Amino acid sequence: MYTINGILENKDIAYECISDHIGKRIHIHGSVYKIRKMSGFAFVILRTARELIQCIYSNEFSEFELEILKEESCIELTADVVADERSRTGWELRMIAVKILTTPSSESPIVINNKRVDTSLENLLNYRPITLRNEKERAIFKLQEGICNGFRSFLLENKFTEIHSPKLVYAGAEGGANIFTVNYFGKEVYLAQSPQFYKQMMVGVFERVFEIGPVFRAEKHDTSRHLNEYTSVDFEMGYIKGFEDIMQMEVQMLKYTLNKLKERYSYELDLLEVDLPEISGIPSIRFMEAKELIARVYKRDIKDFEDFEPEEEKLLSELIKKQTGSEFVFVTHYPSKKRPFYAMDDPDNPSETLSFDLLFRGLEVTTGGQRIHVYNQQLDKMRQRNMNISLFDSYLMLHKYGVPPHGGLGLGLERFTSRLLNQENVRLATLFPRDINRVVP
Amino acid sequence: MYTINGILENKDIAYECISDHIGKRIHIHGSVYKIRKMSGFAFVILRTARELIQCIYSNEFSEFELEILKEESCIELTADVVADERSRTGWELRMIAVKILTTPSSESPIVINNKRVDTSLENLLNYRPITLRNEKERAIFKLQEGICNGFRSFLLENKFTEIHSPKLVYAGAEGGANIFTVNYFGKEVYLAQSPQFYKQMMVGVFERVFEIGPVFRAEKHDTSRHLNEYTSVDFEMGYIKGFEDIMQMEVQMLKYTLNKLKERYSYELDLLEVDLPEISGIPSIRFMEAKELIARVYKRDIKDFEDFEPEEEKLLSELIKKQTGSEFVFVTHYPSKKRPFYAMDDPDNPSETLSFDLLFRGLEVTTGGQRIHVYNQQLDKMRQRNMNISLFDSYLMLHKYGVPPHGGLGLGLERFTSRLLNQENVRLATLFPRDINRVVP
């Protein structure tokens, strides 16, 4: 028996500490990202946890043969940090000795160490375990960590309690046929389309709750903006005065998160040349007003009075940006028919709901709204929709035994990331995307 | 069109600000938790987002009839904060006026406002949406938030990158039949038993990664320590010198998290009378040594040479506590037969793995170890186990194209919470537990 005391012995230093060691010999580790042979010396680019470091190999000082290094070898490097005024960092790293920890068995079938991975989307995704090693590819997901963490820190600071709700559920929250079934010990259960029921139940417990986790939609769409599994940032808050409170909270959350990115993820923002949106306030327009505005300005017919066509979302964003400078726009008062049974109808016009979507650069990234909190109102709406109320007994406990006026929203983390980066396809902002044709890798 | 500017107007104050308002009139909101009528006045306990507040109703100053209040009504309260030296808080709250936001339709079928909810486990779980409103029940999950957040903050500070891996997968990571199948557009796919493959792939990208999310185990056990869906805290780290590095990291993570709980969750720790364990170091013992030790001390026969019986885990914890004072113990070098195909065998004794479990108060809460990082070694082990290697093509890319020596662990958040609270059943530390008989609510 011996004792694990929590002391990790490691003499390797991190990238950001190198400049403290000018004139000294250091140990550092990483993967060999790229070897560029020049006349009489070579640049060896080391990929560390977050940065790329240019090292210099030369017979003059390196005590090993360059040939022992392969791209994607993992190495421990002994190097001299030499002051160099010409360098952006103020130093250059001279390779003295290496210990090779692993050598790849094969060369990568795809070139991953250029500025971009120049291949089809199909290949990019098929070879995810290696294409993610490209500096720009991985930067997308480092940034996504920052977005996720920005949202979470904001919510914790604003007294939202973090919850973990089950993904195996007995009833769908969003209705419709877009739900996956699971064989649960011979019984048929479902994969949660959202944590909706659970976050509403928890409003009765903690007043404000949030969850960041996977949700599952069995949508057969194969488009550039749909995923069958995605990460949903969900919050729900009680004691609201109206659904605008939720939008106000989201505006705060977005401002906070974009500021955190600037503070902590400038390396990735620069690398990906991200054009961060400025938020002072976010304009808000009613659904029908928006429909009419688009029809008028772009001389289009309104074909669907209950929902936007994707093209209309783009045009609306374009227009709002032109008129107000904002790259975000709230659309409110969506038709009741298109919203789930728990959405609160507008008492002034019950065919509309006290709900909203947030569009960001032409795409819906958030859906939210106020929920029904009065038991009999909820029963009535379910009866109107011919729902089997007995299936929802435990959900309805929240209404029956008292819950404050409340509402919330769900934001798609991958969609948000994708719009922030102006990507053409949400799969590019998804670590291992799931679509109608893809469950591998 | 109007602008949502991120300003949330709310004059209600929070519990912790009340003492700044002594001598003043305030607005505050919450649920009526309990009404206790005394002679000539009444105590009304208000449940706010985190605390209970005792308010005083009296005809002398209250401008409404007590009868309009029901337990579980949600109210906005106007109250006077009056200095009171006898009170623990230094003030008392006199109810002046109320606005009733919602009134429950029915009285709760279970008494939730006593010190404990006095009912069967079955009822406690069936009525989760309301039983969680009990002050002690909800405190469990506030504390769980703190545990989760402690782990996460520690990992972020230690340069682990947070990832979101898919839960719909094409192959099981842990082997065996304990896997749920999902109908995925007519194809059979699985629910992830762990993020194992993905976190290993991501070690090649970010060196250190973590994920906190749901995992699914189709185990038919119906015991006090098994769940079919739970929240797994998973991390994986590259460039390790040996599997002890992972244990060292876990010791640091536990120390950090317990300290954070002390700092930020003392309200819940006090309420639940939690006996926080002290960690200086954690003793570590080899699996076979532990088996023999238990056999010798407790005069038991060793029946199973490949795994612990649950009783043995309890006895070992008891013994280690007696000998060293530690409520945690690492057990290392589990037999290869009982560990998954990606576990690294001990080169000194290939029938054992470079792996560990962490036991906490008699129960396994973590499983971890070093993984095979050399391509041919991994292929060999898979062949020995007669696995269909072609199924694992994309997983094996990580070995084929080079990955550093690495390892990691998975910790069950509910089990950990449950042991911390000395509960008899892990379901008590699970918000909405899933077991062989339960998917509702």
Contacts between the chains, C-beta under 8 A, distances in Angstrom:
chain1	res1	chain2	res2	distance
A	1	B	283	5.5
A	1	B	284	6.6
A	1	B	285	4.7
A	1	B	289	7.4
A	2	B	283	7.4
A	2	B	284	5.6
A	3	B	281	3.9
A	3	B	282	6.8
A	3	B	283	5.6
A	3	B	284	6.8
A	4	B	244	6.8
A	4	B	247	4.6
A	4	B	248	5.9
A	4	B	250	8.0
A	4	B	251	5.2
A	4	B	281	5.9
A	4	B	282	4.9
A	4	B	283	7.7
A	4	B	284	5.3
A	4	B	330	6.0
A	5	B	248	7.5
A	5	B	251	6.8
A	5	B	280	7.4
A	5	B	281	3.9
A	6	B	248	5.7
A	6	B	251	3.7
A	6	B	252	4.5
A	6	B	255	6.1
A	6	B	279	7.9
A	6	B	281	6.7
A	7	B	248	6.3
A	8	B	245	5.9
A	8	B	248	4.5
A	8	B	249	6.4
A	8	B	252	7.4
A	9	B	241	7.5
A	10	B	241	7.6
A	10	B	245	8.0
A	12	B	239	7.2
A	14	B	159	7.6
A	29	B	239	5.0
A	29	B	404	7.5
A	30	B	207	8.0
A	31	B	204	7.6
A	31	B	402	6.8
A	31	B	404	7.4
A	48	B	207	7.2
A	49	B	159	5.8
A	49	B	161	7.6
A	49	B	206	5.9
A	49	B	207	4.0
A	49	B	208	6.4
A	50	B	159	7.7
A	50	B	206	7.6
A	70	B	402	7.9
A	72	B	401	5.4
A	72	B	402	3.9
A	73	B	402	6.1
A	74	B	238	7.6
A	74	B	239	7.4
A	74	B	402	6.1
A	74	B	403	7.0
A	74	B	404	4.0
A	74	B	405	7.8
A	76	B	239	7.8
A	101	B	239	7.4
A	101	B	404	5.6
A	101	B	405	6.0
A	102	B	373	5.9
A	102	B	374	6.8
A	102	B	402	5.4
A	102	B	403	6.5
A	102	B	404	6.2
A	102	B	405	7.1
A	103	B	402	6.7
A	104	B	400	6.7
A	104	B	401	4.8
A	104	B	402	3.5
A	105	B	375	4.3
A	105	B	376	7.1
A	105	B	399	7.3
A	105	B	400	5.1
A	105	B	401	7.7
A	105	B	402	8.0
A	106	B	400	5.4
A	106	B	401	6.6
A	108	B	401	5.3
A	126	B	394	7.4
A	127	B	397	6.9
A	128	B	201	7.3
A	128	B	394	7.3
A	129	B	201	4.2
A	129	B	204	6.5
A	129	B	394	6.3
A	129	B	395	7.7
A	129	B	397	4.2
A	129	B	398	5.0
A	129	B	401	7.5
A	130	B	204	7.5
A	130	B	397	5.7
A	130	B	401	5.0
A	132	B	201	7.6
A	132	B	202	7.4
A	132	B	204	7.9
A	132	B	205	4.6
A	133	B	204	6.2
A	133	B	205	5.5
A	138	B	205	5.1
A	138	B	206	6.6
A	141	B	161	7.4
A	141	B	163	6.9
A	141	B	205	7.9
A	141	B	206	7.9
A	142	B	161	6.2
A	142	B	206	7.4
A	144	B	164	7.8
A	145	B	161	5.5
A	145	B	162	4.6
A	145	B	163	7.7
A	148	B	162	6.4
A	148	B	164	7.7
A	149	B	156	7.0
A	149	B	162	6.8
A	156	B	149	6.9
A	159	B	14	7.6
A	159	B	49	5.8
A	159	B	50	7.7
A	161	B	49	7.7
A	161	B	141	7.4
A	161	B	142	6.2
A	161	B	145	5.5
A	162	B	145	4.6
A	162	B	148	6.4
A	162	B	149	6.8
A	163	B	141	6.9
A	163	B	145	7.7
A	163	B	431	6.1
A	164	B	144	7.8
A	164	B	148	7.7
A	164	B	214	7.2
A	164	B	231	4.6
A	164	B	413	7.2
A	164	B	431	6.1
A	165	B	431	6.4
A	165	B	432	6.2
A	166	B	214	7.6
A	166	B	229	5.6
A	166	B	431	7.8
A	166	B	432	4.9
A	166	B	433	8.0
A	166	B	434	5.5
A	166	B	439	7.7
A	167	B	167	6.9
A	167	B	214	5.1
A	167	B	216	7.8
A	167	B	229	6.5
A	168	B	180	7.9
A	168	B	216	7.1
A	168	B	228	7.4
A	168	B	229	5.4
A	168	B	434	5.3
A	168	B	439	5.9
A	169	B	439	6.9
A	170	B	439	4.9
A	170	B	440	4.8
A	170	B	441	7.8
A	180	B	168	7.9
A	180	B	182	5.5
A	180	B	183	6.7
A	180	B	184	6.8
A	181	B	182	7.3
A	181	B	183	5.3
A	182	B	180	5.5
A	182	B	181	7.3
A	182	B	182	5.2
A	182	B	183	7.9
A	182	B	191	6.8
A	183	B	180	6.7
A	183	B	181	5.3
A	183	B	182	7.9
A	183	B	183	8.0
A	184	B	180	6.8
A	184	B	228	7.9
A	184	B	439	6.4
A	185	B	218	7.4
A	185	B	220	7.2
A	185	B	436	5.6
A	187	B	439	7.6
A	189	B	439	5.1
A	191	B	182	6.8
A	197	B	441	7.7
A	198	B	431	7.5
A	198	B	432	6.5
A	201	B	128	7.3
A	201	B	129	4.2
A	201	B	132	7.6
A	201	B	441	7.3
A	202	B	132	7.4
A	202	B	431	7.9
A	204	B	31	7.6
A	204	B	129	6.5
A	204	B	130	7.5
A	204	B	132	7.9
A	204	B	133	6.1
A	205	B	132	4.6
A	205	B	133	5.5
A	205	B	138	5.1
A	205	B	141	7.8
A	206	B	49	5.9
A	206	B	50	7.6
A	206	B	138	6.6
A	206	B	141	7.9
A	206	B	142	7.4
A	207	B	30	8.0
A	207	B	48	7.2
A	207	B	49	4.0
A	208	B	49	6.4
A	213	B	213	6.0
A	213	B	214	6.7
A	214	B	164	7.2
A	214	B	166	7.6
A	214	B	167	5.1
A	214	B	213	6.7
A	214	B	214	7.1
A	216	B	167	7.7
A	216	B	168	7.1
A	218	B	185	7.4
A	220	B	185	7.2
A	228	B	168	7.4
A	228	B	184	7.9
A	229	B	166	5.6
A	229	B	167	6.5
A	229	B	168	5.4
A	231	B	164	4.7
A	238	B	74	7.6
A	239	B	12	7.2
A	239	B	29	5.0
A	239	B	74	7.4
A	239	B	76	7.8
A	239	B	101	7.4
A	241	B	9	7.6
A	241	B	10	7.6
A	244	B	4	6.8
A	245	B	8	5.9
A	247	B	4	4.6
A	248	B	4	5.9
A	248	B	5	7.5
A	248	B	6	5.7
A	248	B	7	6.3
A	248	B	8	4.5
A	249	B	8	6.4
A	251	B	4	5.2
A	251	B	5	6.8
A	251	B	6	3.7
A	252	B	6	4.5
A	252	B	8	7.4
A	255	B	6	6.1
A	279	B	6	7.9
A	280	B	5	7.4
A	281	B	3	3.9
A	281	B	4	5.9
A	281	B	5	3.9
A	281	B	6	6.7
A	282	B	3	6.8
A	282	B	4	4.9
A	283	B	1	5.4
A	283	B	2	7.3
A	283	B	3	5.5
A	283	B	4	7.7
A	284	B	1	6.6
A	284	B	2	5.6
A	284	B	3	6.9
A	284	B	4	5.2
A	285	B	1	4.8
A	289	B	1	7.4
A	330	B	4	6.0
A	373	B	102	5.9
A	374	B	102	6.9
A	375	B	105	4.3
A	376	B	105	7.1
A	394	B	126	7.4
A	394	B	128	7.3
A	394	B	129	6.4
A	394	B	440	5.7
A	394	B	441	3.3
A	395	B	129	7.7
A	395	B	441	6.8
A	397	B	127	6.9
A	397	B	129	4.2
A	397	B	130	5.7
A	397	B	441	7.6
A	398	B	129	5.1
A	399	B	105	7.3
A	400	B	104	6.7
A	400	B	105	5.1
A	400	B	106	5.4
A	401	B	72	5.4
A	401	B	104	4.8
A	401	B	105	7.7
A	401	B	106	6.6
A	401	B	108	5.3
A	401	B	129	7.5
A	401	B	130	5.0
A	402	B	31	6.8
A	402	B	70	7.9
A	402	B	72	3.9
A	402	B	73	6.2
A	402	B	74	6.1
A	402	B	102	5.4
A	402	B	103	6.7
A	402	B	104	3.5
A	402	B	105	7.9
A	403	B	74	7.1
A	403	B	102	6.6
A	404	B	29	7.5
A	404	B	31	7.4
A	404	B	74	4.0
A	404	B	101	5.6
A	404	B	102	6.2
A	405	B	74	7.8
A	405	B	101	6.0
A	405	B	102	7.1
A	413	B	164	7.2
A	431	B	163	6.1
A	431	B	164	6.1
A	431	B	165	6.4
A	431	B	166	7.7
A	431	B	198	7.5
A	431	B	202	7.9
A	432	B	165	6.2
A	432	B	166	4.9
A	432	B	198	6.4
A	433	B	166	8.0
A	434	B	166	5.5
A	434	B	168	5.3
A	436	B	185	5.6
A	439	B	166	7.7
A	439	B	168	5.9
A	439	B	169	6.9
A	439	B	170	4.8
A	439	B	184	6.4
A	439	B	187	7.6
A	439	B	189	5.1
A	440	B	170	4.8
A	440	B	394	5.7
A	441	B	170	7.8
A	441	B	197	7.7
A	441	B	201	7.3
A	441	B	394	3.3
A	441	B	395	6.9
A	441	B	397	7.6
